[in-house]
Amino acid sequence: MKMLPLVAVLSGLPVGAFAAAHADMTPMTASVSGPDGAAGTVNVTPTESGQALIQVDLSGLPAGEHAIHVHETGDCSVADFSSAGGHLADGNDHGVMAANGPHPGDIPNITVAEDGTAKMEFFNAMLTPELMNDEDGSAFIVHAGTDDYASQPSGAAGDRIACGVFGE
């Protein structure tokens, strides 16, 4: 039996097809801001493995745990950031605890330090250029609460407190 790398098994694609699906992904940045002083950047960068490297660097947020997600629409124009739509779902259910999950836009909770800063890096094999760069783009959202990784459709994450559009 031929053994495939874990990323290929999880994606359901052969290794070559998986890498090809990500080959045209160009680096994307979202400049994040919020009405209470939140600021920062989120970078999505392609890697040789075909996975996206996501780097989050935020400040001005309330200390504690917060849900963060990639949302389906690149629009932060409404005060409550509802213009960003729901999570970037691609037909999946929300959360790693869901049988048909997670969404490509589901990201682990982030811990904000007492000084309001938060940094993290992680890989995501599900974020593709086709999903993020469709005709209405995509956005990065910081929520007031934490993601429980199971509740539909958004993990009971609470209000949206900061937003950034990829590519602006």
N, C-alpha and C positions, 0 to 999 in steps of 0.2 A: 504494500500500500504506500502510495506517495504521500509524504507529509508536507502540508502547506504551512507557511508561517501563520501564526494566530490571526494577524490582521486580515489575511485573505480568507480564512475560515469564517471570521466574524462578518465580513462584508458579503460573503456569498459569491465573490468573484474570484476567478483564477488570479494568481499574482500578477501576471502581465496585464490582464484586463483592468485590474485594480489600479496599477500604476498609470496606465494609459488614461484612465478616467480622471486622474488628478494631474496629468502632465501639463495641461494648459493653465493651471491655477497660478495666478499672479499674486504677489503680496498685496494684502488689503489692510487698511487701517481705519478704525473708527475713533473719532475724537469724542470722548464721553463728557457730558456735562449735565448738571441738574440744578434746579432752582435754589437749593440750599448750599451751593458751593462745591458740589461734587465735580471733579474734573479727572482727566486722565486719557489714556490711550489703550486700545486693544488692537494687537497686530495678529493677522492670520497669514502665516508664511508656509509655502509649500516645502516639502522635504523630499529627499531622494526616495524614501520609502513609499511615498504616495499619501502619507498622512499629513494633515495640517497641524502645524505647531501654532498654538494659540498662546499669546503672551499678554497678560493683563497687568496694568500698572495704573492704579487709581488713588485718589486722595480726596479729602473733604467729605468723607462718608461717616455715618454713625458707626461707632465701634460695635463689633459683634459679627455674627454670621449673617450672610446675605446670599440670596439666590441670584445667579447671573445666567442669562440665556442669550442665544442668537434668535432674533424674531424675524418673521416672514416679510416684513415691509420696511424698506429704508426710508422711514419718515418719523421724525421726532418733533413735528410741528405743533402738536396739541399738548397743552400744559400737563396733562396726566400721562402723556406718551402712549395713549391708546392707539394713536395713528400708526404705531409700529406693528399692529396686528398681533396675532398669536405667535407661539413658538414656531420656528422653522421645523416643520413636522415631517414632511415627505411621506405622509400616509401612515406614520407610526403613532402609537400611543405615547403619552408622556411618561418619562421616568424609567430608570434601570430596573425598578421593581415590577414593571408592567410586562406581561407576557409578550406583547407586541411593541415593546419599547426598546430603546429610548428614541426620542426625537433627535435628529442630527443637531439641533440647536440646544439640546440639554447639556448643561455644564455643571460640574460639581459646585457646591456652595463655596463661597470665598470668605475668609476670615479677615475682618478689618481690625487693625490694631487700635489701641486707645488714641493714637495721634491721627486717626482717620485714614491711614494709608493701607493699601492692600496690593500685593503682587503675587502672581502665580503663573505657572506655565503648565501646559498639558497638551497631549496629542488627541486629535479627533479624526478618525478614519471616515466618518460619515459626512463631514462638511465638504461639499464639492463646489466648484465654480458655477456649475449649472444651477445649484440651489441658491447660492448666495448672490449671484450676479444675474438673476432673472430680470425681467423688465421692470419690476418694482423694487429691486435691491433687497437689502437686509439691514437689520439694526442690532445693536448690542444693548441689552437692558439690565440694569441693577434693580433688584426688588427690595422692599423694606424688610421682608421676612425671609425665612429659609425655605428651601425646596425640600419637600418630604419624599421626593423621588417616586411617588406613586399616585397621588391625587390627580384626577383628570379635570381640566386639560393642562394645568400649569403647575402642579405640585403645591398648591395652596401657599404660593410665595408672597402674596400680598401686593401692596401698591408698588407702582413703578416710580423709582426715585431718581434715576439718571438714565440717559439715553445717548447713543451715538450711532450715526449712520456710516456704514462701511463705504469707503470710496469718496467721501466728501472732504 
